[in-house]
Amino acid sequence: GRARRAGAVLVALVSTRLSSRALARPVRRTPRVAAAWARGNGPLLVCHLDATRVTPAQLEATSTLPGVTAAGPPHEIALVPLQRGEEKAVFEIVGRATPGGALDRISLRDGRWPERPGEIVLSYRGDLPALNHIAVGTQVRAVSRTGLVPFAVVGTASDVSDGLYENSIGVARAWVQPGQVAPLADGDQVRLGYEMAYRFQRAANADELAADRHLVETALPPSSQLWRVTDWLRMRTGSVWLVTFMSSVIFAFSVFALAAVAVIVASVVAGAVLSNYREIGIIKALGFTPREVVAIFIGQMVVPALAGAIVGILAGALASRPILNDVASETGLPRQDFFDPVADVAILLGTVILVVIAALIPAIRAARTDSVRAISLGSAPAGSRRSRLADVLSRLGAPRPPGL
């Protein structure tokens, strides 16, 4: 009995730990993304155009279109391979004077912003593990047709919009001073472009964003060539899909563990009823009502399960802390509390309710015990019939353990 109750505690601990981790990620991820987007005044629409087909002046003219609340300025961009030793990864390099501004502000994590040629700031999330988490002071080289161009990493940045661009083209971003991107473009494999970011009065859904895009495209010269258009709805979807997927997998395991809790609790109570049949009769003979007998058996399970659930919730919250801190670093937000009272209380109450339901059925059998017969027999009477499922398994020639 003690071993089984200890098992109930352990399984309750594991299941609640998994549940708290599964709920922590989506519960905290969505508000963080929204807060980061508002804090950084993130763009709602970003147009990427061929620099040979449109001029910066033509792009800046679109900032006065009706419904545009903020725009630009246009930044030079190019997809350039960066190399460190024998390791190489493609980055979208952006020519940008400062990390601040009225639109699409960038948060520096380490170091400073580039101030002179030959300096670069890399996104906190790299494209490949080889170039991930590069420390300030590292030397990288841009691969161009004219040769290898050295850059000193002077900082790393958390760009809330980085997920939008990474989901769109599959690479991370890096920033240099204006005028440093054009020399890296060869017009063939590495093409020079411009990006122009916009915010609009109405861009809450796909239809409104489509109307905004049409407005910008109509204002641009007919010869301008759009490489791609990315919007904030794609960024939001891409930002949460991996977290949602991982949470779904963990949640499936937590459901399995909770089912194990129910089976163990029901088994423990049923075993206690069978092994303590005489004691149950004595308890009822002393005046305990059926409800009190049920409460005794349920209480013996709820108390250890509750203890295991509390420890499991705390362990799950602590285990979620590194992941949530990484999310804060990526979005440029300060680290937040990793406890969520609503989710944690819901998990605790759900576990208790599950244990009560699992223990209730065998406990009712104990409550219906005839006290005189229980005392005189000293053991539970044999069942009136065999299990139908056991009969089927026996006829199929299944081994004894599955039948039991």
C-alpha positions as CSV (number, residue, x, y, z in Angstrom):
1,G,0.0,0.0,0.0
2,R,2.8,2.4,0.8
3,A,4.6,1.6,-2.4
4,R,1.5,2.2,-4.4
5,R,0.8,5.5,-2.7
6,A,4.4,6.5,-3.3
7,G,3.9,5.6,-6.9
8,A,0.8,7.8,-7.1
9,V,2.9,10.7,-5.6
10,L,5.6,10.1,-8.2
11,V,3.3,9.9,-11.2
12,A,1.3,12.9,-10.0
13,L,4.6,14.8,-9.7
14,V,5.7,13.9,-13.2
15,S,2.4,14.5,-14.9
16,T,1.9,18.0,-13.3
17,R,5.5,18.9,-14.1
18,L,4.9,18.0,-17.8
19,S,1.5,19.8,-17.7
20,S,3.0,23.0,-16.3
21,R,5.7,23.0,-18.9
22,A,3.2,22.4,-21.7
23,L,1.0,25.2,-20.6
24,A,3.8,27.7,-19.7
25,R,5.0,28.1,-23.2
26,P,1.9,29.1,-25.2
27,V,0.4,31.0,-22.2
28,R,3.5,33.2,-21.9
29,R,4.6,33.2,-25.6
30,T,1.6,35.0,-27.2
31,P,1.5,37.9,-24.7
32,R,5.3,38.3,-25.0
33,V,5.1,38.5,-28.8
34,A,2.4,41.1,-28.7
35,A,4.2,43.2,-26.0
36,A,7.5,43.0,-27.9
37,W,5.8,44.1,-31.2
38,A,4.2,47.1,-29.5
39,R,7.3,48.0,-27.6
40,G,9.5,47.9,-30.7
41,N,6.8,49.6,-32.9
42,G,7.3,46.6,-35.2
43,P,6.4,46.9,-38.9
44,L,3.1,45.6,-40.1
45,L,4.3,45.3,-43.7
46,V,7.8,45.2,-45.2
47,C,8.4,45.5,-48.9
48,H,11.7,44.1,-50.3
49,L,12.5,45.5,-53.7
50,D,15.3,45.3,-56.4
51,A,17.6,48.3,-56.0
52,T,18.1,48.5,-59.8
53,R,14.3,49.1,-60.3
54,V,13.5,51.7,-57.7
55,T,15.2,54.6,-55.9
56,P,15.2,55.5,-52.2
57,A,13.4,58.7,-53.1
58,Q,10.5,56.8,-54.7
59,L,10.2,54.6,-51.7
60,E,10.3,57.5,-49.3
61,A,7.4,59.1,-51.2
62,T,5.1,56.2,-50.2
63,S,5.4,57.2,-46.6
64,T,2.8,59.9,-47.1
65,L,0.2,57.6,-48.5
66,P,-3.3,57.8,-46.8
67,G,-3.5,55.3,-44.0
68,V,0.2,55.1,-43.5
69,T,1.1,56.0,-39.9
70,A,4.8,55.4,-40.1
71,A,7.3,54.2,-42.7
72,G,10.9,53.9,-43.6
73,P,13.5,54.9,-44.2
74,P,14.6,52.5,-46.9
75,H,17.6,50.3,-46.0
76,E,20.0,48.6,-48.3
77,I,19.8,44.8,-48.0
78,A,21.7,41.8,-49.5
79,L,21.9,38.1,-48.9
80,V,25.6,37.6,-48.1
81,P,27.5,34.5,-46.9
82,L,29.4,35.2,-43.7
83,Q,32.4,32.9,-42.8
84,R,34.2,32.2,-39.6
85,G,37.1,29.8,-40.1
86,E,35.7,26.9,-42.1
87,E,32.1,27.6,-41.0
88,K,29.7,29.6,-43.3
89,A,26.1,30.8,-43.2
90,V,24.1,33.2,-45.2
91,F,22.8,36.3,-43.5
92,E,20.6,39.2,-44.7
93,I,22.9,42.2,-44.2
94,V,21.1,45.5,-43.7
95,G,22.6,48.9,-43.9
96,R,21.3,50.9,-41.0
97,A,22.6,54.0,-39.2
98,T,21.1,53.5,-35.8
99,P,19.1,50.8,-34.0
100,G,16.4,53.3,-32.9
101,G,13.8,55.2,-34.8
102,A,10.1,55.7,-35.1
103,L,9.7,52.2,-36.7
104,D,11.2,48.8,-36.1
105,R,13.4,49.6,-33.2
106,I,16.2,47.0,-32.4
107,S,17.4,46.1,-28.9
108,L,21.1,45.6,-28.4
109,R,21.9,42.6,-26.3
110,D,25.7,43.0,-26.1
111,G,28.2,45.5,-27.3
112,R,27.3,48.6,-29.4
113,W,26.0,49.6,-32.8
114,P,28.5,49.8,-35.8
115,E,30.0,53.2,-36.0
116,R,32.5,52.8,-38.9
117,P,33.2,50.6,-41.9
118,G,34.3,47.0,-41.1
119,E,32.0,46.6,-38.1
120,I,28.9,44.5,-37.9
121,V,26.1,43.5,-35.4
122,L,24.7,40.0,-35.7
123,S,21.2,38.8,-34.7
124,Y,21.0,36.9,-31.5
125,R,19.7,33.9,-33.5
126,G,22.1,32.7,-36.2
127,D,21.1,30.8,-39.3
128,L,23.4,27.8,-38.5
129,P,24.8,26.4,-35.2
130,A,28.2,27.2,-36.6
131,L,27.5,30.9,-36.4
132,N,25.1,30.9,-33.5
133,H,25.7,33.1,-30.4
134,I,28.9,34.7,-31.8
135,A,30.6,36.7,-29.0
136,V,31.4,40.4,-29.3
137,G,35.0,40.7,-30.6
138,T,34.7,37.8,-33.1
139,Q,36.0,38.3,-36.6
140,V,33.8,37.2,-39.5
141,R,34.4,37.6,-43.3
142,A,31.8,38.4,-45.9
143,V,32.2,36.2,-49.0
144,S,32.0,38.4,-52.2
145,R,33.2,38.1,-55.8
146,T,36.0,40.5,-55.0
147,G,37.2,38.3,-52.1
148,L,36.7,38.0,-48.4
149,V,35.7,41.3,-46.7
150,P,36.6,41.3,-42.9
151,F,34.1,42.5,-40.3
152,A,34.5,42.8,-36.6
153,V,31.5,41.8,-34.5
154,V,30.9,44.8,-32.2
155,G,27.5,43.7,-30.9
156,T,24.5,41.3,-30.9
157,A,20.9,42.4,-31.2
158,S,17.4,41.2,-30.4
159,D,15.1,42.2,-33.2
160,V,11.5,41.4,-32.7
161,S,11.0,41.5,-36.4
162,D,13.8,39.0,-37.0
163,G,11.4,36.1,-36.9
164,L,9.4,37.7,-39.7
165,Y,12.4,37.9,-42.0
166,E,13.8,34.6,-40.9
167,N,10.5,32.8,-41.6
168,S,10.3,34.6,-45.0
169,I,13.7,33.9,-46.4
170,G,15.2,31.3,-44.0
171,V,18.1,33.3,-42.8
172,A,19.0,35.6,-39.9
173,R,20.0,39.2,-40.1
174,A,23.1,41.4,-39.5
175,W,23.5,45.1,-39.6
176,V,26.3,47.4,-40.8
177,Q,26.6,51.1,-41.5
178,P,24.9,52.5,-44.6
179,G,27.1,52.2,-47.7
180,Q,28.6,48.9,-46.6
181,V,26.1,46.7,-48.3
182,A,26.5,47.8,-51.9
183,P,30.2,46.9,-52.3
184,L,29.2,43.3,-51.3
185,A,26.6,43.0,-54.1
186,D,27.8,41.7,-57.4
187,G,24.5,42.1,-59.3
188,D,24.4,38.3,-60.0
189,Q,24.5,35.9,-57.0
190,V,24.5,38.7,-54.5
191,R,21.9,41.3,-55.5
192,L,21.4,44.7,-53.9
193,G,17.9,45.5,-52.7
194,Y,15.9,47.9,-50.5
195,E,13.6,47.1,-47.6
196,M,10.8,49.6,-46.7
197,A,8.8,49.0,-43.5
198,Y,5.3,50.4,-42.9
199,R,2.7,50.7,-40.2
200,F,-1.0,51.4,-41.1
201,Q,-4.1,52.6,-39.4
202,R,-5.8,49.3,-40.3
203,A,-3.9,46.0,-40.6
204,A,-5.6,43.7,-38.1
205,N,-6.3,40.9,-40.6
206,A,-5.3,39.4,-43.9
207,D,-7.8,41.4,-45.9
208,E,-6.7,44.8,-44.5
209,L,-3.1,43.9,-45.0
210,A,-3.8,43.0,-48.6
211,A,-5.5,46.4,-49.1
212,D,-2.4,48.1,-47.6
213,R,-0.1,46.2,-49.9
214,H,-2.1,47.1,-52.9
215,L,-2.0,50.8,-51.9
216,V,1.8,50.7,-51.7
217,E,2.3,48.7,-54.9
218,T,0.1,51.1,-56.8
219,A,2.1,54.1,-55.6
220,L,5.4,52.5,-56.7
221,P,6.7,52.8,-60.3
222,P,5.4,50.1,-62.7
223,S,8.9,49.0,-63.3
224,S,9.7,48.4,-59.7
225,Q,10.3,44.7,-58.9
226,L,9.0,43.3,-55.6
227,W,11.2,40.5,-54.4
228,R,8.8,39.7,-51.5
229,V,6.4,41.2,-49.1
230,T,6.3,40.0,-45.5
231,D,3.7,41.0,-42.9
232,W,3.3,40.8,-39.1
233,L,0.7,38.1,-39.3
234,R,3.2,35.7,-40.7
235,M,5.7,36.6,-38.1
236,R,3.2,36.0,-35.3
237,T,2.3,32.6,-36.8
238,G,5.9,31.6,-37.2
239,S,6.8,32.8,-33.8
240,V,4.4,30.4,-32.0
241,W,4.2,27.4,-34.2
242,L,7.3,25.6,-32.8
243,V,6.3,26.4,-29.3
244,T,2.8,25.1,-29.9
245,F,4.2,22.0,-31.5
246,M,6.5,21.3,-28.6
247,S,3.8,22.0,-26.1
248,S,1.5,19.6,-27.8
249,V,4.0,16.8,-27.6
250,I,4.7,17.5,-24.0
251,F,1.0,17.8,-23.3
252,A,0.3,14.4,-24.9
253,F,2.8,12.9,-22.5
254,S,1.2,14.7,-19.6
255,V,-2.2,13.3,-20.5
256,F,-0.7,9.8,-20.6
257,A,0.9,10.4,-17.2
258,L,-2.4,11.6,-15.8
259,A,-4.1,8.5,-17.1
260,A,-1.5,6.5,-15.2
261,V,-2.4,8.5,-12.1
262,A,-6.0,7.4,-12.4
263,V,-5.1,3.8,-13.0
264,I,-2.7,3.7,-10.0
265,V,-5.1,5.5,-7.7
266,A,-8.0,3.1,-8.6
267,S,-5.7,0.1,-8.2
268,V,-4.5,1.3,-4.8
269,V,-8.0,1.9,-3.5
270,A,-9.3,-1.3,-4.9
271,G,-6.4,-3.2,-3.4
272,A,-7.0,-1.5,0.0
273,V,-10.7,-2.5,-0.1
274,L,-9.9,-6.1,-0.8
275,S,-7.1,-6.4,1.7
276,N,-8.8,-4.5,4.5
277,Y,-12.3,-6.0,4.1
278,R,-12.6,-7.0,7.8
279,E,-11.3,-3.6,9.0
280,I,-13.9,-1.9,6.8
281,G,-16.6,-3.9,8.5
282,I,-15.3,-2.9,11.9
283,I,-15.2,0.8,10.9
284,K,-18.8,0.6,9.8
285,A,-19.8,-1.3,13.0
286,L,-18.3,1.6,15.0
287,G,-20.7,4.0,13.4
288,F,-18.9,5.4,10.4
289,T,-21.4,6.3,7.6
290,P,-20.9,5.2,4.0
291,R,-20.0,8.8,3.1
292,E,-17.3,8.8,5.8
293,V,-15.9,5.5,4.6
294,V,-15.7,7.0,1.0
295,A,-14.0,10.1,2.4
296,I,-11.4,8.1,4.2
297,F,-10.3,6.2,1.1
298,I,-10.4,9.2,-1.1
299,G,-8.5,11.3,1.5
300,Q,-5.7,8.6,1.6
301,M,-5.1,9.3,-2.1
302,V,-5.8,13.0,-2.4
303,V,-3.3,14.0,0.3
304,P,-0.2,12.3,-1.3
305,A,-1.3,13.2,-4.8
306,L,-1.7,16.8,-3.8
307,A,1.8,16.8,-2.3
308,G,3.2,15.3,-5.5
309,A,1.3,17.8,-7.7
310,I,2.6,20.8,-5.8
311,V,6.2,19.6,-6.1
312,G,5.6,18.8,-9.8
313,I,4.2,22.2,-10.6
314,L,7.1,23.9,-8.9
315,A,9.6,21.7,-10.8
316,G,7.8,22.3,-14.1
317,A,7.9,26.0,-13.6
318,L,11.6,26.0,-12.8
319,A,12.3,23.7,-15.8
320,S,10.5,26.2,-18.1
321,R,12.6,29.1,-16.9
322,P,15.5,28.7,-19.4
323,I,13.1,28.5,-22.4
324,L,11.1,31.5,-21.3
325,N,14.3,33.5,-20.7
326,D,15.5,32.7,-24.2
327,V,12.2,34.0,-25.6
328,A,12.7,37.3,-23.7
329,S,16.2,37.6,-25.0
330,E,15.1,37.0,-28.6
331,T,12.3,39.6,-28.4
332,G,14.3,42.2,-26.4
333,L,11.9,42.1,-23.4
334,P,13.0,41.9,-19.8
335,R,12.8,38.5,-18.1
336,Q,9.4,37.9,-16.6
337,D,8.1,35.7,-13.8
338,F,7.8,32.1,-15.0
339,F,4.9,31.2,-12.6
340,D,1.4,31.5,-14.0
341,P,-1.1,31.4,-11.2
342,V,-4.1,30.6,-13.4
343,A,-2.5,27.7,-15.2
344,D,-0.8,26.3,-12.1
345,V,-4.0,26.4,-10.0
346,A,-5.9,24.8,-12.9
347,I,-3.4,22.0,-13.1
348,L,-3.5,21.4,-9.3
349,L,-7.3,21.4,-9.2
350,G,-7.5,19.1,-12.3
351,T,-5.2,16.6,-10.7
352,V,-7.2,16.6,-7.4
353,I,-10.4,16.1,-9.3
354,L,-8.9,13.2,-11.3
355,V,-7.7,11.5,-8.2
356,V,-11.1,11.9,-6.5
357,I,-12.9,10.4,-9.5
358,A,-10.4,7.5,-9.8
359,A,-10.7,6.7,-6.1
360,L,-14.5,7.1,-5.9
361,I,-15.6,3.9,-7.7
362,P,-13.7,1.4,-5.5
363,A,-14.4,3.5,-2.4
364,I,-18.1,3.2,-3.0
365,R,-17.6,-0.6,-3.0
366,A,-16.1,-0.3,0.5
367,A,-19.0,2.0,1.6
368,R,-21.5,-0.7,0.5
369,T,-19.8,-3.4,2.5
370,D,-22.1,-5.3,4.9
371,S,-20.3,-4.9,8.3
372,V,-21.5,-8.2,9.8
373,R,-20.5,-10.2,6.8
374,A,-17.2,-8.5,6.5
375,I,-16.3,-9.2,10.1
376,S,-17.4,-12.8,10.0
377,L,-15.8,-13.6,6.7
378,G,-12.6,-11.5,7.2
379,S,-12.0,-11.2,3.4
380,A,-13.8,-9.9,0.4
381,P,-16.2,-12.3,-1.3
382,A,-15.4,-13.7,-4.7
383,G,-16.9,-12.0,-7.7
384,S,-20.1,-13.4,-9.0
385,R,-18.7,-13.6,-12.6
386,R,-15.5,-13.4,-14.5
387,S,-14.7,-10.3,-16.6
388,R,-16.0,-10.6,-20.1
389,L,-12.8,-9.1,-21.4
390,A,-10.8,-11.7,-19.5
391,D,-12.9,-14.5,-21.0
392,V,-12.2,-13.1,-24.5
393,L,-8.5,-13.0,-23.9
394,S,-8.5,-16.5,-22.5
395,R,-10.3,-17.8,-25.6
396,L,-7.7,-16.1,-27.8
397,G,-4.9,-17.8,-25.9
398,A,-3.5,-14.6,-24.5
399,P,-0.9,-14.9,-21.7
400,R,-2.1,-14.7,-18.1
401,P,-0.7,-11.2,-17.3
402,P,-2.8,-9.3,-19.9
403,G,-5.9,-11.2,-18.6
404,L,-5.2,-10.1,-15.1
